[in-house]
């Protein structure tokens, strides 16, 4: 049933699954950027929650939207204005594009 509904949706709105792939890719990219910052420094991925490395302020949901937060905040912390590394944006863009392309290819293959 789920697969039939998914294929029907792919026929009616071919942009839907690539959009879902892009959103999931962006979320994964945000996690990967966090991991790239924390793991080399021996920091935990679980605690503390996402925060500014300089002022230690816990980030709020609007600060955590992949790509858009980086652009809207002009690559700076909302609280202390510390710069956010450009690698963060690069990782999020790469995984967003990968998710969209992967979803497109999979749906295209399923539709024949």
Jmol script that loads the backbone (N, CA, C; Angstrom):
load data "model"
ATOM      1  N   UNK A   1       0.813  -1.204   0.000  1.00  0.00           N
ATOM      2  CA  UNK A   1       0.000   0.000   0.000  1.00  0.00           C
ATOM      3  C   UNK A   1       0.858   1.270   0.000  1.00  0.00           C
ATOM      4  N   UNK A   2       1.871   1.283   0.892  1.00  0.00           N
ATOM      5  CA  UNK A   2       2.751   2.443   0.967  1.00  0.00           C
ATOM      6  C   UNK A   2       3.469   2.662  -0.362  1.00  0.00           C
ATOM      7  N   UNK A   3       3.971   1.581  -0.955  1.00  0.00           N
ATOM      8  CA  UNK A   3       4.717   1.698  -2.210  1.00  0.00           C
ATOM      9  C   UNK A   3       3.820   2.184  -3.335  1.00  0.00           C
ATOM     10  N   UNK A   4       2.577   1.721  -3.356  1.00  0.00           N
ATOM     11  CA  UNK A   4       1.648   2.171  -4.387  1.00  0.00           C
ATOM     12  C   UNK A   4       1.382   3.670  -4.241  1.00  0.00           C
ATOM     13  N   UNK A   5       1.176   4.102  -3.010  1.00  0.00           N
ATOM     14  CA  UNK A   5       0.934   5.523  -2.763  1.00  0.00           C
ATOM     15  C   UNK A   5       2.176   6.346  -3.121  1.00  0.00           C
ATOM     16  N   UNK A   6       3.354   5.818  -2.813  1.00  0.00           N
ATOM     17  CA  UNK A   6       4.599   6.520  -3.132  1.00  0.00           C
ATOM     18  C   UNK A   6       4.784   6.667  -4.635  1.00  0.00           C
ATOM     19  N   UNK A   7       4.505   5.606  -5.371  1.00  0.00           N
ATOM     20  CA  UNK A   7       4.646   5.658  -6.827  1.00  0.00           C
ATOM     21  C   UNK A   7       3.592   6.584  -7.440  1.00  0.00           C
ATOM     22  N   UNK A   8       2.384   6.548  -6.908  1.00  0.00           N
ATOM     23  CA  UNK A   8       1.334   7.447  -7.389  1.00  0.00           C
ATOM     24  C   UNK A   8       1.773   8.898  -7.175  1.00  0.00           C
ATOM     25  N   UNK A   9       2.303   9.174  -5.988  1.00  0.00           N
ATOM     26  CA  UNK A   9       2.764  10.528  -5.676  1.00  0.00           C
ATOM     27  C   UNK A   9       3.921  10.924  -6.595  1.00  0.00           C
ATOM     28  N   UNK A  10       4.802   9.981  -6.902  1.00  0.00           N
ATOM     29  CA  UNK A  10       5.926  10.270  -7.794  1.00  0.00           C
ATOM     30  C   UNK A  10       5.440  10.635  -9.195  1.00  0.00           C
ATOM     31  N   UNK A  11       4.354  10.012  -9.620  1.00  0.00           N
ATOM     32  CA  UNK A  11       3.791  10.351 -10.936  1.00  0.00           C
ATOM     33  C   UNK A  11       3.118  11.723 -10.918  1.00  0.00           C
ATOM     34  N   UNK A  12       2.378  11.995  -9.856  1.00  0.00           N
ATOM     35  CA  UNK A  12       1.604  13.236  -9.773  1.00  0.00           C
ATOM     36  C   UNK A  12       2.451  14.460  -9.429  1.00  0.00           C
ATOM     37  N   UNK A  13       3.455  14.258  -8.591  1.00  0.00           N
ATOM     38  CA  UNK A  13       4.316  15.365  -8.147  1.00  0.00           C
ATOM     39  C   UNK A  13       5.765  14.890  -8.186  1.00  0.00           C
ATOM     40  N   UNK A  14       6.392  14.905  -9.359  1.00  0.00           N
ATOM     41  CA  UNK A  14       7.746  14.359  -9.483  1.00  0.00           C
ATOM     42  C   UNK A  14       8.796  15.086  -8.645  1.00  0.00           C
ATOM     43  N   UNK A  15       8.492  16.243  -8.153  1.00  0.00           N
ATOM     44  CA  UNK A  15       9.420  17.009  -7.323  1.00  0.00           C
ATOM     45  C   UNK A  15       9.391  16.585  -5.864  1.00  0.00           C
ATOM     46  N   UNK A  16       8.336  15.828  -5.450  1.00  0.00           N
ATOM     47  CA  UNK A  16       8.129  15.533  -4.027  1.00  0.00           C
ATOM     48  C   UNK A  16       9.280  14.734  -3.416  1.00  0.00           C
ATOM     49  N   UNK A  17       9.631  13.600  -4.010  1.00  0.00           N
ATOM     50  CA  UNK A  17      10.661  12.751  -3.411  1.00  0.00           C
ATOM     51  C   UNK A  17      12.042  13.388  -3.460  1.00  0.00           C
ATOM     52  N   UNK A  18      12.430  14.073  -4.536  1.00  0.00           N
ATOM     53  CA  UNK A  18      13.707  14.800  -4.460  1.00  0.00           C
ATOM     54  C   UNK A  18      13.714  15.870  -3.363  1.00  0.00           C
ATOM     55  N   UNK A  19      12.566  16.506  -3.119  1.00  0.00           N
ATOM     56  CA  UNK A  19      12.482  17.481  -2.032  1.00  0.00           C
ATOM     57  C   UNK A  19      12.681  16.791  -0.684  1.00  0.00           C
ATOM     58  N   UNK A  20      12.041  15.645  -0.500  1.00  0.00           N
ATOM     59  CA  UNK A  20      12.219  14.876   0.743  1.00  0.00           C
ATOM     60  C   UNK A  20      13.688  14.467   0.891  1.00  0.00           C
ATOM     61  N   UNK A  21      14.287  14.003  -0.211  1.00  0.00           N
ATOM     62  CA  UNK A  21      15.701  13.631  -0.177  1.00  0.00           C
ATOM     63  C   UNK A  21      16.594  14.804   0.186  1.00  0.00           C
ATOM     64  N   UNK A  22      16.285  15.979  -0.363  1.00  0.00           N
ATOM     65  CA  UNK A  22      17.066  17.175  -0.050  1.00  0.00           C
ATOM     66  C   UNK A  22      16.935  17.550   1.426  1.00  0.00           C
ATOM     67  N   UNK A  23      15.728  17.482   1.957  1.00  0.00           N
ATOM     68  CA  UNK A  23      15.517  17.816   3.372  1.00  0.00           C
ATOM     69  C   UNK A  23      16.268  16.851   4.278  1.00  0.00           C
ATOM     70  N   UNK A  24      16.169  15.558   3.984  1.00  0.00           N
ATOM     71  CA  UNK A  24      16.893  14.573   4.793  1.00  0.00           C
ATOM     72  C   UNK A  24      18.398  14.743   4.634  1.00  0.00           C
ATOM     73  N   UNK A  25      18.832  15.044   3.424  1.00  0.00           N
ATOM     74  CA  UNK A  25      20.256  15.291   3.193  1.00  0.00           C
ATOM     75  C   UNK A  25      20.760  16.490   3.977  1.00  0.00           C
ATOM     76  N   UNK A  26      19.959  17.543   4.031  1.00  0.00           N
ATOM     77  CA  UNK A  26      20.349  18.733   4.801  1.00  0.00           C
ATOM     78  C   UNK A  26      20.467  18.441   6.283  1.00  0.00           C
ATOM     79  N   UNK A  27      19.536  17.661   6.802  1.00  0.00           N
ATOM     80  CA  UNK A  27      19.592  17.291   8.223  1.00  0.00           C
ATOM     81  C   UNK A  27      20.835  16.447   8.497  1.00  0.00           C
ATOM     82  N   UNK A  28      21.093  15.472   7.630  1.00  0.00           N
ATOM     83  CA  UNK A  28      22.303  14.659   7.793  1.00  0.00           C
ATOM     84  C   UNK A  28      23.557  15.530   7.675  1.00  0.00           C
ATOM     85  N   UNK A  29      23.550  16.468   6.749  1.00  0.00           N
ATOM     86  CA  UNK A  29      24.692  17.355   6.584  1.00  0.00           C
ATOM     87  C   UNK A  29      24.954  18.190   7.821  1.00  0.00           C
ATOM     88  N   UNK A  30      23.892  18.635   8.457  1.00  0.00           N
ATOM     89  CA  UNK A  30      24.036  19.401   9.686  1.00  0.00           C
ATOM     90  C   UNK A  30      24.684  18.543  10.769  1.00  0.00           C
ATOM     91  N   UNK A  31      24.256  17.285  10.859  1.00  0.00           N
ATOM     92  CA  UNK A  31      24.857  16.359  11.821  1.00  0.00           C
ATOM     93  C   UNK A  31      26.324  16.104  11.467  1.00  0.00           C
ATOM     94  N   UNK A  32      26.618  15.889  10.179  1.00  0.00           N
ATOM     95  CA  UNK A  32      27.994  15.634   9.761  1.00  0.00           C
ATOM     96  C   UNK A  32      28.895  16.827  10.067  1.00  0.00           C
ATOM     97  N   UNK A  33      28.384  18.034   9.876  1.00  0.00           N
ATOM     98  CA  UNK A  33      29.165  19.237  10.183  1.00  0.00           C
ATOM     99  C   UNK A  33      29.456  19.310  11.685  1.00  0.00           C
ATOM    100  N   UNK A  34      28.467  18.966  12.482  1.00  0.00           N
ATOM    101  CA  UNK A  34      28.645  18.935  13.932  1.00  0.00           C
ATOM    102  C   UNK A  34      29.702  17.888  14.299  1.00  0.00           C
ATOM    103  N   UNK A  35      29.589  16.709  13.703  1.00  0.00           N
ATOM    104  CA  UNK A  35      30.547  15.640  13.980  1.00  0.00           C
ATOM    105  C   UNK A  35      31.954  16.042  13.543  1.00  0.00           C
ATOM    106  N   UNK A  36      32.063  16.706  12.399  1.00  0.00           N
ATOM    107  CA  UNK A  36      33.379  17.140  11.910  1.00  0.00           C
ATOM    108  C   UNK A  36      34.022  18.146  12.853  1.00  0.00           C
ATOM    109  N   UNK A  37      33.216  18.908  13.551  1.00  0.00           N
ATOM    110  CA  UNK A  37      33.754  19.869  14.518  1.00  0.00           C
ATOM    111  C   UNK A  37      34.097  19.184  15.839  1.00  0.00           C
ATOM    112  N   UNK A  38      33.218  18.313  16.313  1.00  0.00           N
ATOM    113  CA  UNK A  38      33.369  17.759  17.656  1.00  0.00           C
ATOM    114  C   UNK A  38      34.322  16.572  17.754  1.00  0.00           C
ATOM    115  N   UNK A  39      34.230  15.630  16.834  1.00  0.00           N
ATOM    116  CA  UNK A  39      35.003  14.396  16.980  1.00  0.00           C
ATOM    117  C   UNK A  39      36.515  14.607  17.022  1.00  0.00           C
ATOM    118  N   UNK A  40      37.096  15.443  16.144  1.00  0.00           N
ATOM    119  CA  UNK A  40      38.555  15.643  16.241  1.00  0.00           C
ATOM    120  C   UNK A  40      38.994  16.271  17.566  1.00  0.00           C
ATOM    121  N   UNK A  41      38.084  16.936  18.240  1.00  0.00           N
ATOM    122  CA  UNK A  41      38.402  17.581  19.518  1.00  0.00           C
ATOM    123  C   UNK A  41      38.088  16.680  20.715  1.00  0.00           C
ATOM    124  N   UNK A  42      37.618  15.450  20.431  1.00  0.00           N
ATOM    125  CA  UNK A  42      37.295  14.514  21.501  1.00  0.00           C
ATOM    126  C   UNK A  42      36.014  14.856  22.246  1.00  0.00           C
ATOM    127  N   UNK A  43      35.119  15.627  21.607  1.00  0.00           N
ATOM    128  CA  UNK A  43      33.863  16.034  22.250  1.00  0.00           C
ATOM    129  C   UNK A  43      32.752  15.043  21.926  1.00  0.00           C
ATOM    130  N   UNK A  44      31.768  14.986  22.777  1.00  0.00           N
ATOM    131  CA  UNK A  44      30.621  14.097  22.596  1.00  0.00           C
ATOM    132  C   UNK A  44      29.686  14.636  21.515  1.00  0.00           C
ATOM    133  N   UNK A  45      29.055  13.719  20.797  1.00  0.00           N
ATOM    134  CA  UNK A  45      28.037  14.122  19.824  1.00  0.00           C
ATOM    135  C   UNK A  45      26.685  14.339  20.498  1.00  0.00           C
ATOM    136  N   UNK A  46      26.519  13.814  21.707  1.00  0.00           N
ATOM    137  CA  UNK A  46      25.227  13.917  22.384  1.00  0.00           C
ATOM    138  C   UNK A  46      25.119  15.123  23.317  1.00  0.00           C
ATOM    139  N   UNK A  47      26.123  15.397  24.071  1.00  0.00           N
ATOM    140  CA  UNK A  47      26.060  16.450  25.078  1.00  0.00           C
ATOM    141  C   UNK A  47      27.269  17.365  24.945  1.00  0.00           C
ATOM    142  N   UNK A  48      27.156  18.605  25.097  1.00  0.00           N
ATOM    143  CA  UNK A  48      25.920  19.360  25.238  1.00  0.00           C
ATOM    144  C   UNK A  48      25.202  19.470  23.894  1.00  0.00           C
ATOM    145  N   UNK A  49      23.948  19.906  23.916  1.00  0.00           N
ATOM    146  CA  UNK A  49      23.224  20.104  22.650  1.00  0.00           C
ATOM    147  C   UNK A  49      23.963  21.127  21.776  1.00  0.00           C
ATOM    148  N   UNK A  50      23.520  21.258  20.549  1.00  0.00           N
ATOM    149  CA  UNK A  50      24.165  22.194  19.616  1.00  0.00           C
ATOM    150  C   UNK A  50      24.298  23.568  20.258  1.00  0.00           C
ATOM    151  N   UNK A  51      25.502  24.098  20.184  1.00  0.00           N
ATOM    152  CA  UNK A  51      25.806  25.369  20.837  1.00  0.00           C
ATOM    153  C   UNK A  51      26.915  26.078  20.081  1.00  0.00           C
ATOM    154  N   UNK A  52      27.059  27.350  20.356  1.00  0.00           N
ATOM    155  CA  UNK A  52      28.160  28.134  19.788  1.00  0.00           C
ATOM    156  C   UNK A  52      29.437  27.736  20.528  1.00  0.00           C
ATOM    157  N   UNK A  53      30.490  27.359  19.797  1.00  0.00           N
ATOM    158  CA  UNK A  53      31.726  26.978  20.475  1.00  0.00           C
ATOM    159  C   UNK A  53      32.376  28.128  21.256  1.00  0.00           C
ATOM    160  N   UNK A  54      32.078  29.361  20.854  1.00  0.00           N
ATOM    161  CA  UNK A  54      32.715  30.506  21.522  1.00  0.00           C
ATOM    162  C   UNK A  54      31.943  30.928  22.776  1.00  0.00           C
ATOM    163  N   UNK A  55      30.652  31.261  22.626  1.00  0.00           N
ATOM    164  CA  UNK A  55      29.889  31.783  23.774  1.00  0.00           C
ATOM    165  C   UNK A  55      29.120  30.698  24.523  1.00  0.00           C
ATOM    166  N   UNK A  56      29.099  29.479  23.974  1.00  0.00           N
ATOM    167  CA  UNK A  56      28.447  28.319  24.608  1.00  0.00           C
ATOM    168  C   UNK A  56      26.926  28.421  24.693  1.00  0.00           C
ATOM    169  N   UNK A  57      26.322  29.379  24.006  1.00  0.00           N
ATOM    170  CA  UNK A  57      24.866  29.523  24.009  1.00  0.00           C
ATOM    171  C   UNK A  57      24.250  28.359  23.245  1.00  0.00           C
ATOM    172  N   UNK A  58      23.249  27.716  23.859  1.00  0.00           N
ATOM    173  CA  UNK A  58      22.534  26.618  23.211  1.00  0.00           C
ATOM    174  C   UNK A  58      21.740  27.201  22.039  1.00  0.00           C
ATOM    175  N   UNK A  59      21.880  26.582  20.874  1.00  0.00           N
ATOM    176  CA  UNK A  59      21.186  27.073  19.686  1.00  0.00           C
ATOM    177  C   UNK A  59      19.707  26.723  19.745  1.00  0.00           C
ATOM    178  N   UNK A  60      18.881  27.642  19.305  1.00  0.00           N
ATOM    179  CA  UNK A  60      17.437  27.460  19.268  1.00  0.00           C
ATOM    180  C   UNK A  60      17.030  26.908  17.897  1.00  0.00           C
ATOM    181  N   UNK A  61      15.812  26.353  17.767  1.00  0.00           N
ATOM    182  CA  UNK A  61      15.386  25.763  16.485  1.00  0.00           C
ATOM    183  C   UNK A  61      15.610  26.655  15.257  1.00  0.00           C
ATOM    184  N   UNK A  62      15.336  27.959  15.303  1.00  0.00           N
ATOM    185  CA  UNK A  62      15.592  28.758  14.098  1.00  0.00           C
ATOM    186  C   UNK A  62      17.078  28.805  13.700  1.00  0.00           C
ATOM    187  N   UNK A  63      17.963  28.563  14.656  1.00  0.00           N
ATOM    188  CA  UNK A  63      19.394  28.579  14.373  1.00  0.00           C
ATOM    189  C   UNK A  63      19.885  27.251  13.791  1.00  0.00           C
ATOM    190  N   UNK A  64      19.019  26.258  13.750  1.00  0.00           N
ATOM    191  CA  UNK A  64      19.429  24.909  13.374  1.00  0.00           C
ATOM    192  C   UNK A  64      18.915  24.460  12.011  1.00  0.00           C
ATOM    193  N   UNK A  65      18.327  25.352  11.248  1.00  0.00           N
ATOM    194  CA  UNK A  65      17.800  24.977   9.929  1.00  0.00           C
ATOM    195  C   UNK A  65      18.972  24.926   8.951  1.00  0.00           C
ATOM    196  N   UNK A  66      19.261  23.729   8.412  1.00  0.00           N
ATOM    197  CA  UNK A  66      20.421  23.614   7.524  1.00  0.00           C
ATOM    198  C   UNK A  66      20.369  24.624   6.373  1.00  0.00           C
ATOM    199  N   UNK A  67      21.474  25.148   6.022  1.00  0.00           N
ATOM    200  CA  UNK A  67      21.736  26.108   4.939  1.00  0.00           C
ATOM    201  C   UNK A  67      21.096  27.468   5.218  1.00  0.00           C
ATOM    202  N   UNK A  68      19.798  27.514   5.465  1.00  0.00           N
ATOM    203  CA  UNK A  68      19.095  28.784   5.652  1.00  0.00           C
ATOM    204  C   UNK A  68      19.598  29.550   6.867  1.00  0.00           C
ATOM    205  N   UNK A  69      19.829  28.845   7.970  1.00  0.00           N
ATOM    206  CA  UNK A  69      20.337  29.528   9.163  1.00  0.00           C
ATOM    207  C   UNK A  69      21.691  30.155   8.883  1.00  0.00           C
ATOM    208  N   UNK A  70      22.542  29.417   8.198  1.00  0.00           N
ATOM    209  CA  UNK A  70      23.870  29.933   7.862  1.00  0.00           C
ATOM    210  C   UNK A  70      23.749  31.223   7.048  1.00  0.00           C
ATOM    211  N   UNK A  71      22.879  31.195   6.059  1.00  0.00           N
ATOM    212  CA  UNK A  71      22.721  32.367   5.191  1.00  0.00           C
ATOM    213  C   UNK A  71      22.041  33.531   5.916  1.00  0.00           C
ATOM    214  N   UNK A  72      20.958  33.258   6.647  1.00  0.00           N
ATOM    215  CA  UNK A  72      20.237  34.326   7.335  1.00  0.00           C
ATOM    216  C   UNK A  72      21.070  34.968   8.443  1.00  0.00           C
ATOM    217  N   UNK A  73      21.889  34.145   9.098  1.00  0.00           N
ATOM    218  CA  UNK A  73      22.732  34.685  10.172  1.00  0.00           C
ATOM    219  C   UNK A  73      24.039  35.257   9.626  1.00  0.00           C
ATOM    220  N   UNK A  74      24.191  35.225   8.313  1.00  0.00           N
ATOM    221  CA  UNK A  74      25.387  35.765   7.651  1.00  0.00           C
ATOM    222  C   UNK A  74      26.663  35.140   8.204  1.00  0.00           C
ATOM    223  N   UNK A  75      26.587  33.802   8.415  1.00  0.00           N
ATOM    224  CA  UNK A  75      27.740  32.999   8.854  1.00  0.00           C
ATOM    225  C   UNK A  75      28.290  33.452  10.205  1.00  0.00           C
ATOM    226  N   UNK A  76      27.389  33.907  11.074  1.00  0.00           N
ATOM    227  CA  UNK A  76      27.812  34.356  12.405  1.00  0.00           C
ATOM    228  C   UNK A  76      26.831  33.864  13.465  1.00  0.00           C
ATOM    229  N   UNK A  77      27.336  33.689  14.673  1.00  0.00           N
ATOM    230  CA  UNK A  77      26.489  33.323  15.807  1.00  0.00           C
ATOM    231  C   UNK A  77      25.515  34.471  16.082  1.00  0.00           C
ATOM    232  N   UNK A  78      24.276  34.124  16.327  1.00  0.00           N
ATOM    233  CA  UNK A  78      23.255  35.133  16.608  1.00  0.00           C
ATOM    234  C   UNK A  78      23.571  35.912  17.887  1.00  0.00           C
ATOM    235  N   UNK A  79      24.274  35.293  18.826  1.00  0.00           N
ATOM    236  CA  UNK A  79      24.465  35.890  20.140  1.00  0.00           C
ATOM    237  C   UNK A  79      25.791  36.653  20.279  1.00  0.00           C
ATOM    238  N   UNK A  80      26.898  36.030  19.853  1.00  0.00           N
ATOM    239  CA  UNK A  80      28.206  36.672  20.066  1.00  0.00           C
ATOM    240  C   UNK A  80      28.870  37.115  18.766  1.00  0.00           C
ATOM    241  N   UNK A  81      28.237  36.833  17.637  1.00  0.00           N
ATOM    242  CA  UNK A  81      28.749  37.208  16.322  1.00  0.00           C
ATOM    243  C   UNK A  81      30.038  36.486  15.925  1.00  0.00           C
ATOM    244  N   UNK A  82      30.355  35.375  16.605  1.00  0.00           N
ATOM    245  CA  UNK A  82      31.524  34.573  16.216  1.00  0.00           C
ATOM    246  C   UNK A  82      31.257  33.971  14.841  1.00  0.00           C
ATOM    247  N   UNK A  83      32.270  33.880  13.989  1.00  0.00           N
ATOM    248  CA  UNK A  83      32.053  33.336  12.652  1.00  0.00           C
ATOM    249  C   UNK A  83      31.748  31.837  12.680  1.00  0.00           C
ATOM    250  N   UNK A  84      30.885  31.424  11.771  1.00  0.00           N
ATOM    251  CA  UNK A  84      30.594  30.004  11.561  1.00  0.00           C
ATOM    252  C   UNK A  84      31.447  29.581  10.368  1.00  0.00           C
ATOM    253  N   UNK A  85      32.220  28.511  10.497  1.00  0.00           N
ATOM    254  CA  UNK A  85      33.126  28.124   9.411  1.00  0.00           C
ATOM    255  C   UNK A  85      32.380  27.830   8.108  1.00  0.00           C
ATOM    256  N   UNK A  86      32.955  28.210   6.971  1.00  0.00           N
ATOM    257  CA  UNK A  86      32.305  27.950   5.682  1.00  0.00           C
ATOM    258  C   UNK A  86      32.178  26.454   5.373  1.00  0.00           C
ATOM    259  N   UNK A  87      32.984  25.617   6.046  1.00  0.00           N
ATOM    260  CA  UNK A  87      32.867  24.178   5.844  1.00  0.00           C
ATOM    261  C   UNK A  87      31.483  23.680   6.241  1.00  0.00           C
ATOM    262  N   UNK A  88      30.876  24.330   7.207  1.00  0.00           N
ATOM    263  CA  UNK A  88      29.530  23.960   7.630  1.00  0.00           C
ATOM    264  C   UNK A  88      28.562  24.074   6.457  1.00  0.00           C
ATOM    265  N   UNK A  89      28.603  25.195   5.778  1.00  0.00           N
ATOM    266  CA  UNK A  89      27.731  25.392   4.617  1.00  0.00           C
ATOM    267  C   UNK A  89      28.076  24.409   3.512  1.00  0.00           C
ATOM    268  N   UNK A  90      29.353  24.185   3.261  1.00  0.00           N
ATOM    269  CA  UNK A  90      29.767  23.267   2.190  1.00  0.00           C
ATOM    270  C   UNK A  90      29.261  21.851   2.447  1.00  0.00           C
ATOM    271  N   UNK A  91      29.375  21.393   3.676  1.00  0.00           N
ATOM    272  CA  UNK A  91      28.901  20.048   4.016  1.00  0.00           C
ATOM    273  C   UNK A  91      27.393  19.964   3.847  1.00  0.00           C
ATOM    274  N   UNK A  92      26.670  20.953   4.343  1.00  0.00           N
ATOM    275  CA  UNK A  92      25.211  20.930   4.237  1.00  0.00           C
ATOM    276  C   UNK A  92      24.750  21.013   2.786  1.00  0.00           C
ATOM    277  N   UNK A  93      25.392  21.827   1.981  1.00  0.00           N
ATOM    278  CA  UNK A  93      25.035  21.916   0.561  1.00  0.00           C
ATOM    279  C   UNK A  93      25.305  20.604  -0.162  1.00  0.00           C
ATOM    280  N   UNK A  94      26.448  20.001   0.114  1.00  0.00           N
ATOM    281  CA  UNK A  94      26.811  18.747  -0.551  1.00  0.00           C
ATOM    282  C   UNK A  94      25.840  17.620  -0.203  1.00  0.00           C
ATOM    283  N   UNK A  95      25.486  17.497   1.068  1.00  0.00           N
ATOM    284  CA  UNK A  95      24.577  16.406   1.446  1.00  0.00           C
ATOM    285  C   UNK A  95      23.139  16.689   1.006  1.00  0.00           C
ATOM    286  N   UNK A  96      22.752  17.951   0.954  1.00  0.00           N
ATOM    287  CA  UNK A  96      21.419  18.298   0.447  1.00  0.00           C
ATOM    288  C   UNK A  96      21.310  17.926  -1.024  1.00  0.00           C
ATOM    289  N   UNK A  97      22.304  18.294  -1.804  1.00  0.00           N
ATOM    290  CA  UNK A  97      22.305  17.963  -3.232  1.00  0.00           C
ATOM    291  C   UNK A  97      22.359  16.451  -3.438  1.00  0.00           C
ATOM    292  N   UNK A  98      23.176  15.773  -2.658  1.00  0.00           N
ATOM    293  CA  UNK A  98      23.282  14.320  -2.771  1.00  0.00           C
ATOM    294  C   UNK A  98      21.946  13.652  -2.457  1.00  0.00           C
ATOM    295  N   UNK A  99      21.270  14.110  -1.414  1.00  0.00           N
ATOM    296  CA  UNK A  99      19.968  13.545  -1.059  1.00  0.00           C
ATOM    297  C   UNK A  99      18.939  13.744  -2.154  1.00  0.00           C
ATOM    298  N   UNK A 100      18.917  14.932  -2.743  1.00  0.00           N
ATOM    299  CA  UNK A 100      17.953  15.215  -3.812  1.00  0.00           C
ATOM    300  C   UNK A 100      18.248  14.369  -5.046  1.00  0.00           C
ATOM    301  N   UNK A 101      19.514  14.297  -5.424  1.00  0.00           N
ATOM    302  CA  UNK A 101      19.886  13.515  -6.611  1.00  0.00           C
ATOM    303  C   UNK A 101      19.618  12.034  -6.388  1.00  0.00           C
ATOM    304  N   UNK A 102      19.968  11.538  -5.218  1.00  0.00           N
ATOM    305  CA  UNK A 102      19.732  10.128  -4.914  1.00  0.00           C
ATOM    306  C   UNK A 102      18.244   9.801  -4.962  1.00  0.00           C
ATOM    307  N   UNK A 103      17.418  10.636  -4.379  1.00  0.00           N
ATOM    308  CA  UNK A 103      15.973  10.408  -4.411  1.00  0.00           C
ATOM    309  C   UNK A 103      15.452  10.446  -5.845  1.00  0.00           C
ATOM    310  N   UNK A 104      15.929  11.383  -6.636  1.00  0.00           N
ATOM    311  CA  UNK A 104      15.510  11.484  -8.033  1.00  0.00           C
ATOM    312  C   UNK A 104      15.871  10.218  -8.800  1.00  0.00           C
ATOM    313  N   UNK A 105      17.094   9.746  -8.636  1.00  0.00           N
ATOM    314  CA  UNK A 105      17.563   8.546  -9.339  1.00  0.00           C
ATOM    315  C   UNK A 105      16.756   7.317  -8.912  1.00  0.00           C
ATOM    316  N   UNK A 106      16.503   7.177  -7.636  1.00  0.00           N
ATOM    317  CA  UNK A 106      15.753   6.017  -7.136  1.00  0.00           C
ATOM    318  C   UNK A 106      14.323   6.044  -7.683  1.00  0.00           C
ATOM    319  N   UNK A 107      13.668   7.183  -7.609  1.00  0.00           N
ATOM    320  CA  UNK A 107      12.290   7.280  -8.114  1.00  0.00           C
ATOM    321  C   UNK A 107      12.266   7.036  -9.625  1.00  0.00           C
ATOM    322  N   UNK A 108      13.216   7.586 -10.341  1.00  0.00           N
ATOM    323  CA  UNK A 108      13.297   7.379 -11.784  1.00  0.00           C
ATOM    324  C   UNK A 108      13.460   5.898 -12.121  1.00  0.00           C
ATOM    325  N   UNK A 109      14.311   5.209 -11.335  1.00  0.00           N
ATOM    326  CA  UNK A 109      14.523   3.781 -11.553  1.00  0.00           C
ATOM    327  C   UNK A 109      13.255   2.971 -11.245  1.00  0.00           C
ATOM    328  N   UNK A 110      12.535   3.357 -10.211  1.00  0.00           N
ATOM    329  CA  UNK A 110      11.321   2.637  -9.839  1.00  0.00           C
ATOM    330  C   UNK A 110      10.207   2.857 -10.865  1.00  0.00           C
ATOM    331  N   UNK A 111      10.170   4.029 -11.449  1.00  0.00           N
ATOM    332  CA  UNK A 111       9.116   4.328 -12.424  1.00  0.00           C
ATOM    333  C   UNK A 111       9.436   3.746 -13.802  1.00  0.00           C
ATOM    334  N   UNK A 112      10.679   3.408 -14.003  1.00  0.00           N
ATOM    335  CA  UNK A 112      11.077   2.786 -15.273  1.00  0.00           C
ATOM    336  C   UNK A 112      11.295   3.724 -16.311  1.00  0.00           C
TER     337      UNK A 112
END
end "model"
wireframe off; spacefill off
backbone 0.3
color backbone group
